[in-house]
Each structure stands twice: as structure tokens, then as C-alpha cells.
Amino acid sequence: MSILVNSQTRILIQGITGKQGSQACREIISYGGGDVVGGVTPGKGGQEVEGLPVFDTVFEALKVLGQVDVSMIYAPPLLVCDAAFEAVEAKVPLVHIFAENVPVLDVCKILTLASEKGVRVLGPNSVGAISPGEGKIGSIGGPNPDAVFSRGPVGVISKSGGMCSELGNLITSGGFGQSTVVGVGGDLLIGTTFSDLLVDFEQDNQTKVVVAFGEVGGSSEIEAARLLKEGKFKKPFIVYLAGKFAESLPKDTALGHAGAIVGLEATMEQKIKVLRASGAIVAENFEDIPTLIKKSI
């Protein structure tokens, strides 16, 4: 079993004719998991990419292709809002947004409409998700996911796209595999959160433990801790928090991700305290994660 994506997932790619969209299409087809059924690029309807039909709008695509499970949006930041609105209005269950630095007001509009329509948004600034051996969405793992990901009992959540692969490699090298690895995105405002995914992983029989990569800034880890304290997630939860050095920097300093801002919502010390109080396992060192998994399962 897995969450978000499996071998039967039907995928539409908005921006499929662009460099990143077409590359993602090739990677997913090559991986052999999930079913890319077509794409959308306004003004390029009638073309083909990797033998798949391209349409001018999402509604035209769905009329011909039937319902899809995921729409992956590979569009420039300023064009993401219109593309996402199309997918949400069409009630595609999951909308994945790859672009980073989408205007915050646009993200607010997207998430508000998605909530009204009952649509889940992954991202912005999300590298995607992969269920090893089954399927993937987005660009996670690049052209050779098997080099770092393997099938197993560990669910993985990361704000950082690059750290999805680092965690996959570390966990695989430690003798464990992953059920599903999800990059939620590091922008200031995102759709699917740590807490949302913990609820999914709690219901997934394959997942025995969840590992999360957090960072300075934001409240994702605090919300996750609250979920544990309320008894809504009962499996072992291991968290590694990056950027402890940042506490010595001036408040409001931004580090890498748009959402990684020193002192934003909760300090690192506060996060660690709340997580431990909830029963979460806070990894002191990144390389300790496989040992902590072994002790937890």
C-alpha cells in the first residue's frame, strides 16, 4: 500500500510542452509507475509529447481522457494560479505544483478555492512524491529514482526536495525502504502539510514509522506534535531539524527556502521541546536516523 501515488495513478501534466514538464513526463514513463495520460499547454492543443496528446485546457483534456487522479503543474510562478484554478475547478483530486516563489496572494487564492472544491494541493515548491516500486509524481528522484529509493516500511516527509533523495539514500543504505516519500515544499505558504500526511500514513498498513525533515521557521512541526498529543497519529515519528545554527542569526533572516525564516512562528528550541513532549523522537544527528528507525520498528 502507499499514499498519494501508486501504479494505477492517472496523471495529467499542465505545461507538458515545456522543458521541465516534458522532462518530468519522460521520467515518470521511464520509471514505469503511474500512468501519464496527456498534457495541457494553452495554444498547443493537437500536439504530442512522448506520444501523448496535448490539449489547450484541462476541461478539454478530461472530456477526451476521462477523469485523472493528479494534475502536475509545470508552469512559471506567475502563471501557476490560472493553471491551478483550471485543475481545481475541474475537481482533479490532487494538484501538484512544482514551481517555487509563486506569489503568496496567488497561493492563498488557490488554497481557498481548493478547500471549497475538496481538492488537495501539494506544493508550491514541491518536488513531488514517490511510492518506490509503484509510481511517482513530480521530479522527485530525477531520472533514476531506484538509485536512492527502495520499497519498505518508512514514510518520509520533507520540506526540502533535495533532502527527499538524501533521506531515501540514508534509509535505503541503513537497510530499510520507504512506503512513500513526499516533498511538501519549502515556500512560505503550502497546501499539504506534515499533519495532513501523518493522517494518511497512520491509515497506511505498509508504513510502520515516519521520518520528517524539518527546518527553522514555520509551524509544521508544532502542528504535527499537536496531532501526536491528540492521539491522531500513533506510529513512531522521527524528526530531524536542520538549521540549528540559525538561532544565532538575527530574527527574520531568510535561509534558502522562502519559508525558512529565523524566528518565524516558533524557534528551534520551542520546536524540539514541543516535539519531545508529544512523544516524537528528535534526531540529534542526521546519520542517526537509521538507528532510530531500527529501535522504533
KEKE-3310 file (N, C-alpha, C; in steps of 0.2 Angstrom, whole numbers, plus 5000, padded with zeros to 4 digits):
npx = (5004:5002:5003:4995:5001:5002:5004:4993:4989:4982:4989:4989:4998:5001:5008:5016:5023:5034:5051:5054:5042:5040:5052:5049:5038:5044:5053:5043:5037:5048:5051:5040:5030:5013:5002:5004:4993:4991:4993:4993:4994:4991:4986:4993:4986:4983:4996:5009:5017:5030:5022:5010:4994:4991:4982:4972:4966:4962:4949:4945:4955:4950:4938:4941:4950:4945:4942:4956:4968:4978:4985:4999:5007:5018:5023:5028:5030:5021:5011:5005:4994:4982:4983:4982:4969:4961:4963:4958:4945:4940:4940:4950:4957:4970:4982:4997:5010:5025:5033:5043:5042:5029:5018:5012:4999:4993:4994:4986:4974:4973:4973:4961:4951:4953:4950:4936:4932:4935:4948:4965:4980:4997:5012:5015:5032:5035:5044:5037:5031:5034:5031:5040:5044:5031:5025:5027:5025:5029:5046:5054:5068:5073:5080:5083:5077:5078:5091:5091:5080:5069:5058:5048:5045:5045:5039:5041:5043:5047:5052:5062:5066:5078:5082:5074:5079:5091:5087:5080:5091:5099:5091:5089:5102:5104:5097:5083:5067:5056:5039:5031:5038:5037:5038:5035:5037:5045:5041:5033:5020:5010:5001:4997:5002:5013:5005:4994:4999:5003:4991:4987:4998:4996:4985:4989:4994:5006:5016:5026:5034:5037:5048:5053:5059:5063:5064:5071:5060:5042:5027:5025:5030:5026:5012:5012:5016:5006:4996:5001:5000:4986:4983:4980:4990:4999:5010:5028:5037:5049:5060:5071:5078:5084:5096:5100:5110:5105:5099:5107:5108:5102:5084:5071:5079:5081:5083:5088:5075:5059:5051:5059:5063:5071:5065:5052:5036:5039:5053:5068:5072:5059:5052:5059:5056:5042:5040:5046:5039:5027:5030:5037:5052:5067:5080:5097:5108:5109:5114:5110:5097:5094:5097:5088:5076:5077:5077:5064:5055)
npy = (4994:5012:5030:5044:5041:5028:5013:5014:5027:5040:5052:5070:5082:5099:5111:5103:5103:5111:5113:5108:5101:5092:5084:5079:5071:5061:5055:5049:5040:5032:5027:5019:5019:5024:5032:5042:5052:5062:5079:5097:5113:5129:5135:5125:5114:5099:5095:5083:5075:5064:5054:5057:5065:5083:5096:5111:5116:5111:5106:5102:5092:5082:5079:5071:5062:5057:5056:5061:5057:5065:5081:5088:5103:5112:5126:5143:5154:5165:5161:5150:5151:5153:5141:5132:5135:5130:5116:5114:5119:5109:5099:5090:5077:5079:5091:5095:5106:5112:5123:5136:5150:5156:5169:5174:5179:5173:5160:5159:5161:5150:5140:5143:5141:5128:5122:5124:5117:5104:5099:5093:5101:5099:5107:5124:5123:5110:5095:5083:5067:5050:5032:5020:5008:5007:5020:5038:5055:5071:5078:5071:5062:5062:5056:5043:5036:5023:5023:5028:5027:5014:5000:4999:5000:5014:5029:5045:5063:5079:5096:5100:5097:5091:5085:5074:5065:5063:5058:5046:5039:5038:5030:5019:5014:5011:4999:4999:5002:5013:5018:5028:5043:5060:5077:5091:5105:5121:5134:5149:5148:5133:5119:5104:5098:5093:5087:5084:5073:5064:5060:5052:5043:5036:5028:5020:5003:4998:5007:5009:5017:5035:5047:5063:5078:5093:5111:5127:5140:5143:5132:5119:5108:5110:5109:5095:5089:5092:5084:5071:5072:5073:5060:5056:5052:5038:5030:5028:5043:5051:5065:5076:5091:5104:5117:5122:5131:5143:5149:5158:5169:5185:5189:5185:5182:5175:5159:5150:5141:5150:5149:5147:5155:5164:5163:5163:5161:5149:5145:5136:5129:5129:5121:5109:5106:5105:5094:5083:5083:5078:5065:5063:5058:5066:5068:5070:5070:5069:5057:5048:5043:5030:5021:5025:5022:5008:5005:5009:5001)
npz = (5000:4999:4999:4991:4978:4966:4956:4948:4947:4938:4928:4923:4915:4916:4906:4899:4887:4890:4895:4908:4911:4901:4903:4916:4912:4904:4914:4922:4914:4911:4923:4925:4933:4938:4927:4914:4906:4897:4892:4895:4887:4885:4869:4862:4859:4851:4848:4852:4865:4869:4863:4868:4870:4868:4875:4875:4886:4903:4905:4892:4890:4900:4895:4884:4889:4901:4919:4929:4942:4947:4944:4937:4939:4929:4927:4924:4939:4939:4931:4937:4945:4937:4930:4940:4945:4934:4935:4948:4948:4939:4948:4950:4960:4966:4966:4960:4963:4956:4954:4963:4973:4970:4969:4985:4988:4977:4980:4991:4985:4977:4987:4994:4985:4982:4994:4995:4985:4988:4985:4985:4987:4983:4987:4984:4976:4977:4976:4973:4974:4979:4978:4981:4968:4964:4959:4954:4956:4949:4950:4958:4964:4951:4935:4939:4950:4957:4962:4974:4981:4989:4991:5006:5024:5029:5030:5023:5025:5019:5019:5010:4994:4989:5000:5001:4993:4999:5011:5007:5002:5013:5022:5014:5013:5026:5027:5026:5018:5009:5011:5006:4999:5002:4996:5003:5000:5002:5002:5009:5011:5009:5002:5006:5022:5035:5045:5038:5030:5040:5045:5034:5033:5045:5042:5033:5030:5026:5031:5045:5052:5053:5045:5046:5039:5045:5047:5051:5056:5052:5056:5055:5061:5074:5073:5069:5081:5089:5084:5087:5101:5102:5099:5086:5078:5079:5077:5077:5076:5069:5069:5061:5063:5053:5053:5065:5069:5065:5075:5080:5072:5066:5070:5058:5048:5032:5026:5012:5008:5005:5016:5026:5039:5051:5068:5064:5069:5077:5087:5085:5097:5104:5095:5097:5110:5111:5102:5108:5120:5115:5111:5100:5092:5092:5081:5084:5076:5058:5053:5062:5060:5053:5064:5074:5067:5067:5081:5083:5076)
capx = (5000:5005:4999:4996:5003:5003:5005:4987:4988:4982:4992:4989:5004:5000:5015:5019:5027:5040:5057:5053:5036:5042:5057:5045:5034:5049:5055:5038:5036:5053:5050:5036:5024:5009:5000:5003:4988:4991:4995:4989:4998:4987:4988:4997:4982:4984:5002:5010:5024:5031:5016:5004:4990:4991:4976:4973:4963:4961:4942:4946:4958:4946:4932:4943:4954:4941:4945:4963:4969:4983:4987:5005:5008:5024:5022:5031:5027:5016:5006:5003:4987:4977:4983:4979:4962:4958:4963:4954:4938:4938:4939:4955:4958:4976:4985:5004:5013:5032:5036:5044:5041:5023:5016:5009:4992:4990:4993:4980:4968:4972:4971:4955:4947:4954:4946:4929:4930:4938:4954:4971:4986:5004:5016:5020:5039:5036:5047:5033:5030:5036:5030:5045:5041:5024:5024:5029:5023:5034:5053:5057:5072:5076:5079:5085:5074:5080:5097:5091:5073:5068:5052:5049:5040:5046:5036:5046:5041:5052:5051:5067:5066:5084:5083:5070:5083:5096:5084:5079:5098:5101:5087:5090:5108:5103:5093:5076:5065:5051:5032:5030:5042:5034:5041:5029:5038:5048:5038:5030:5013:5009:4995:4998:5006:5016:5000:4989:5002:5003:4985:4987:5002:4993:4980:4993:4996:5013:5020:5027:5037:5038:5053:5052:5065:5060:5069:5070:5054:5036:5024:5023:5032:5022:5006:5012:5017:4999:4992:5003:4997:4979:4982:4978:4995:5001:5016:5034:5038:5056:5061:5077:5078:5090:5097:5100:5115:5102:5096:5112:5107:5096:5077:5068:5084:5079:5088:5086:5068:5055:5048:5064:5064:5073:5061:5045:5031:5042:5060:5071:5071:5052:5050:5061:5053:5035:5040:5048:5034:5022:5032:5041:5059:5070:5086:5102:5112:5106:5116:5107:5090:5093:5097:5082:5071:5078:5074:5057:5050)
capy = (5000:5018:5036:5049:5039:5021:5011:5015:5034:5043:5059:5075:5087:5105:5113:5097:5105:5115:5109:5104:5097:5086:5080:5075:5066:5056:5052:5045:5035:5028:5024:5013:5019:5029:5032:5049:5051:5068:5086:5104:5119:5134:5137:5120:5108:5095:5092:5077:5074:5057:5051:5058:5071:5089:5100:5118:5117:5105:5103:5098:5085:5077:5077:5066:5057:5054:5058:5059:5057:5070:5086:5091:5109:5114:5132:5148:5156:5170:5158:5144:5152:5151:5134:5128:5136:5126:5110:5114:5119:5103:5094:5085:5076:5081:5096:5096:5112:5111:5130:5139:5158:5158:5174:5172:5180:5168:5153:5160:5161:5143:5135:5144:5138:5120:5120:5125:5111:5097:5097:5093:5104:5098:5112:5125:5122:5103:5090:5078:5061:5043:5026:5015:5001:5008:5026:5044:5061:5077:5077:5068:5056:5063:5051:5037:5035:5017:5024:5031:5024:5007:4999:4997:5002:5020:5035:5051:5069:5083:5102:5101:5092:5088:5080:5068:5060:5061:5053:5040:5036:5036:5025:5013:5012:5008:4993:5000:5005:5018:5017:5034:5049:5066:5083:5096:5111:5125:5140:5152:5145:5127:5116:5098:5099:5087:5084:5080:5067:5060:5056:5047:5037:5032:5024:5015:4997:4997:5012:5007:5023:5041:5051:5070:5083:5100:5116:5133:5144:5139:5129:5112:5103:5111:5106:5088:5087:5093:5078:5066:5073:5071:5053:5055:5048:5033:5027:5031:5049:5053:5072:5079:5098:5107:5124:5124:5136:5149:5153:5163:5174:5190:5186:5186:5181:5170:5154:5145:5141:5156:5148:5146:5162:5163:5165:5164:5157:5145:5145:5129:5126:5128:5115:5102:5105:5103:5088:5078:5082:5075:5058:5062:5056:5071:5065:5075:5070:5066:5050:5044:5041:5023:5018:5027:5018:5001:5005:5011:4997)
capz = (5000:4999:4999:4986:4971:4965:4949:4944:4947:4931:4928:4918:4916:4914:4905:4897:4881:4892:4896:4914:4910:4896:4907:4921:4909:4902:4920:4925:4910:4911:4930:4924:4938:4937:4920:4912:4900:4892:4895:4893:4886:4881:4862:4859:4858:4845:4848:4856:4869:4871:4860:4872:4867:4872:4875:4876:4893:4907:4903:4885:4891:4904:4891:4880:4893:4907:4925:4931:4949:4948:4938:4939:4936:4927:4924:4928:4945:4938:4928:4941:4948:4932:4929:4946:4945:4930:4938:4954:4945:4936:4953:4950:4967:4969:4961:4962:4960:4956:4954:4969:4973:4967:4974:4991:4987:4972:4984:4995:4981:4975:4993:4996:4980:4983:5000:4993:4980:4991:4981:4989:4984:4985:4985:4978:4978:4979:4971:4971:4979:4976:4981:4977:4965:4962:4955:4956:4953:4950:4948:4964:4962:4945:4930:4941:4957:4960:4964:4981:4985:4989:4994:5013:5029:5032:5027:5023:5023:5019:5016:5005:4988:4988:5006:5000:4990:5004:5016:5004:5001:5020:5024:5010:5015:5033:5027:5026:5012:5010:5008:5001:5001:5000:4997:5004:4998:5007:5002:5015:5011:5005:5003:5010:5027:5039:5049:5033:5028:5045:5045:5028:5035:5050:5039:5028:5033:5024:5035:5052:5056:5048:5046:5044:5038:5046:5047:5055:5053:5051:5062:5053:5066:5080:5071:5069:5088:5092:5081:5091:5108:5102:5098:5080:5075:5085:5075:5079:5072:5070:5066:5061:5062:5050:5054:5072:5069:5063:5080:5082:5067:5068:5069:5052:5042:5027:5024:5007:5006:5007:5022:5032:5042:5058:5072:5061:5072:5083:5087:5085:5104:5105:5091:5100:5116:5110:5098:5113:5124:5111:5110:5094:5093:5088:5079:5086:5070:5053:5052:5067:5058:5053:5070:5077:5064:5069:5088:5083:5072)
cpx = (5004:5000:5000:4997:5004:5003:4998:4985:4988:4984:4991:4995:5002:5007:5019:5024:5033:5045:5056:5047:5037:5047:5053:5041:5039:5051:5050:5037:5041:5053:5045:5030:5020:5008:4999:4999:4988:4993:4991:4994:4993:4990:4992:4993:4983:4991:5003:5017:5024:5025:5010:5000:4991:4985:4977:4970:4962:4954:4942:4949:4954:4940:4934:4946:4950:4945:4952:4963:4974:4984:4993:5006:5015:5024:5026:5027:5021:5010:5003:4996:4982:4977:4980:4971:4958:4957:4958:4946:4935:4938:4944:4957:4965:4980:4992:5007:5021:5035:5037:5042:5035:5021:5011:5001:4989:4989:4987:4974:4967:4970:4964:4950:4947:4950:4939:4927:4932:4943:4960:4976:4992:5009:5013:5027:5040:5039:5043:5033:5032:5034:5034:5042:5034:5023:5027:5026:5028:5041:5057:5062:5076:5075:5080:5083:5077:5087:5097:5085:5072:5061:5053:5044:5041:5043:5040:5042:5046:5050:5056:5066:5072:5085:5079:5074:5089:5093:5083:5086:5100:5097:5088:5097:5108:5099:5086:5074:5059:5044:5031:5034:5038:5038:5036:5030:5041:5046:5035:5024:5012:5003:4995:5003:5009:5010:4995:4992:5003:4997:4984:4992:4999:4988:4983:4996:5004:5018:5020:5030:5037:5044:5052:5058:5062:5066:5067:5064:5048:5033:5022:5025:5028:5015:5006:5013:5010:4995:4994:5000:4990:4977:4980:4983:4999:5007:5022:5035:5045:5057:5068:5076:5084:5090:5098:5105:5111:5099:5101:5112:5102:5089:5075:5073:5081:5084:5086:5079:5064:5052:5053:5067:5065:5068:5053:5041:5034:5050:5062:5070:5064:5050:5052:5058:5046:5035:5041:5042:5028:5023:5036:5048:5063:5078:5091:5106:5108:5107:5113:5100:5090:5093:5091:5076:5071:5075:5067:5052:5050)
cpy = (5006:5024:5040:5046:5031:5019:5012:5022:5037:5051:5063:5080:5094:5109:5108:5098:5109:5110:5105:5099:5091:5081:5076:5070:5060:5052:5047:5039:5030:5024:5018:5013:5025:5029:5040:5048:5056:5074:5092:5109:5123:5136:5131:5113:5105:5092:5086:5077:5067:5052:5052:5065:5077:5093:5107:5120:5110:5102:5099:5091:5080:5075:5071:5060:5053:5057:5056:5060:5063:5075:5089:5097:5111:5120:5138:5151:5160:5167:5152:5145:5151:5144:5130:5129:5131:5119:5109:5114:5113:5097:5088:5084:5079:5085:5097:5102:5112:5118:5132:5147:5160:5163:5172:5173:5175:5161:5153:5159:5153:5139:5136:5141:5130:5118:5119:5119:5104:5094:5097:5096:5102:5103:5119:5123:5114:5099:5085:5072:5054:5037:5021:5009:5002:5014:5032:5050:5067:5074:5073:5062:5057:5057:5044:5036:5029:5018:5026:5028:5017:5006:4996:5000:5010:5026:5041:5057:5074:5090:5103:5095:5088:5083:5074:5063:5058:5057:5046:5036:5033:5030:5018:5010:5008:5001:4993:5003:5010:5016:5022:5040:5055:5073:5088:5103:5116:5132:5143:5149:5139:5124:5110:5099:5093:5084:5081:5073:5062:5056:5051:5041:5033:5027:5019:5009:4996:5001:5010:5013:5029:5045:5058:5074:5090:5105:5122:5137:5139:5135:5122:5107:5103:5108:5098:5085:5087:5086:5072:5066:5071:5064:5051:5052:5044:5030:5031:5037:5052:5060:5074:5087:5101:5114:5127:5130:5143:5153:5158:5169:5179:5187:5189:5185:5175:5165:5149:5146:5148:5155:5147:5152:5161:5166:5166:5158:5152:5145:5137:5125:5125:5122:5109:5101:5102:5096:5082:5077:5078:5067:5057:5061:5062:5069:5071:5075:5066:5059:5045:5041:5034:5019:5019:5023:5011:5000:5006:5005:4990)
cpz = (5000:4999:4993:4979:4971:4958:4945:4944:4940:4932:4922:4920:4912:4913:4902:4891:4883:4894:4903:4914:4906:4899:4912:4918:4907:4908:4922:4921:4910:4918:4930:4929:4937:4929:4918:4905:4895:4896:4892:4893:4882:4874:4858:4858:4851:4844:4852:4859:4871:4869:4864:4870:4871:4870:4877:4884:4897:4906:4897:4886:4895:4900:4887:4884:4898:4913:4926:4939:4951:4942:4941:4935:4935:4923:4928:4934:4944:4934:4931:4943:4943:4930:4934:4947:4940:4933:4944:4952:4942:4941:4952:4957:4970:4963:4964:4959:4961:4957:4961:4968:4970:4972:4979:4990:4982:4975:4988:4991:4979:4981:4995:4992:4981:4989:4999:4989:4982:4987:4985:4984:4987:4983:4986:4981:4980:4974:4969:4976:4975:4980:4978:4975:4962:4957:4958:4953:4954:4948:4953:4961:4955:4940:4933:4949:4961:4963:4972:4985:4984:4993:5002:5018:5032:5027:5028:5021:5024:5016:5010:5000:4988:4994:5005:4997:4995:5009:5013:5004:5008:5023:5021:5012:5022:5033:5027:5020:5014:5007:5003:5004:4998:5001:4997:5001:5003:5006:5008:5016:5007:5007:5008:5016:5030:5042:5044:5031:5034:5046:5040:5030:5040:5048:5034:5032:5032:5029:5042:5056:5051:5050:5043:5044:5039:5046:5051:5052:5052:5057:5060:5058:5073:5079:5071:5076:5091:5090:5085:5098:5108:5101:5091:5075:5080:5083:5077:5074:5074:5066:5066:5059:5059:5052:5061:5073:5068:5069:5083:5077:5069:5066:5062:5046:5038:5025:5018:5005:5009:5014:5028:5034:5049:5063:5070:5065:5078:5082:5087:5092:5106:5102:5095:5106:5115:5106:5104:5118:5121:5110:5104:5096:5088:5087:5080:5079:5064:5052:5057:5065:5057:5059:5074:5074:5067:5076:5088:5080:5076)
residu = (MET:SER:ILE:LEU:VAL:ASN:SER:GLN:THR:ARG:ILE:LEU:ILE:GLN:GLY:ILE:THR:GLY:LYS:GLN:GLY:SER:GLN:ALA:CYS:ARG:GLU:ILE:ILE:SER:TYR:GLY:GLY:GLY:ASP:VAL:VAL:GLY:GLY:VAL:THR:PRO:GLY:LYS:GLY:GLY:GLN:GLU:VAL:GLU:GLY:LEU:PRO:VAL:PHE:ASP:THR:VAL:PHE:GLU:ALA:LEU:LYS:VAL:LEU:GLY:GLN:VAL:ASP:VAL:SER:MET:ILE:TYR:ALA:PRO:PRO:LEU:LEU:VAL:CYS:ASP:ALA:ALA:PHE:GLU:ALA:VAL:GLU:ALA:LYS:VAL:PRO:LEU:VAL:HIS:ILE:PHE:ALA:GLU:ASN:VAL:PRO:VAL:LEU:ASP:VAL:CYS:LYS:ILE:LEU:THR:LEU:ALA:SER:GLU:LYS:GLY:VAL:ARG:VAL:LEU:GLY:PRO:ASN:SER:VAL:GLY:ALA:ILE:SER:PRO:GLY:GLU:GLY:LYS:ILE:GLY:SER:ILE:GLY:GLY:PRO:ASN:PRO:ASP:ALA:VAL:PHE:SER:ARG:GLY:PRO:VAL:GLY:VAL:ILE:SER:LYS:SER:GLY:GLY:MET:CYS:SER:GLU:LEU:GLY:ASN:LEU:ILE:THR:SER:GLY:GLY:PHE:GLY:GLN:SER:THR:VAL:VAL:GLY:VAL:GLY:GLY:ASP:LEU:LEU:ILE:GLY:THR:THR:PHE:SER:ASP:LEU:LEU:VAL:ASP:PHE:GLU:GLN:ASP:ASN:GLN:THR:LYS:VAL:VAL:VAL:ALA:PHE:GLY:GLU:VAL:GLY:GLY:SER:SER:GLU:ILE:GLU:ALA:ALA:ARG:LEU:LEU:LYS:GLU:GLY:LYS:PHE:LYS:LYS:PRO:PHE:ILE:VAL:TYR:LEU:ALA:GLY:LYS:PHE:ALA:GLU:SER:LEU:PRO:LYS:ASP:THR:ALA:LEU:GLY:HIS:ALA:GLY:ALA:ILE:VAL:GLY:LEU:GLU:ALA:THR:MET:GLU:GLN:LYS:ILE:LYS:VAL:LEU:ARG:ALA:SER:GLY:ALA:ILE:VAL:ALA:GLU:ASN:PHE:GLU:ASP:ILE:PRO:THR:LEU:ILE:LYS:LYS:SER:ILE)
# end
